[in-house]
Amino acid sequence: MNYLQMRNEGWLLGSGTVESGGKQIKARLAGPGMTWSRKGAERLLLLRTQIMSHRFQRAWDSVYQAPPN
């Protein structure tokens, strides 16, 4: 990897951002009184990533079929 070039192009090189994100997810899933099954946590994580990447509406439209009126 050419660290100098990547840094000049604005890429993040450290692992701090990923580690911080992991801590935030754990804090949200492991709050006081919260219990999650693995399946439930994985589903919630999928929704959260779609929302944060601004792709939720497209994903929702692809899976949700509105009943006819």
MODELLER restraints for C-alpha pairs under 7 A, 6 or more apart:
rsr = mdl.restraints
at = mdl.atoms
rsr.add(forms.Gaussian(group=physical.xy_distance, feature=features.Distance(at['CA:50:A'], at['CA:56:A']), mean=4.65, stdev=0.5))
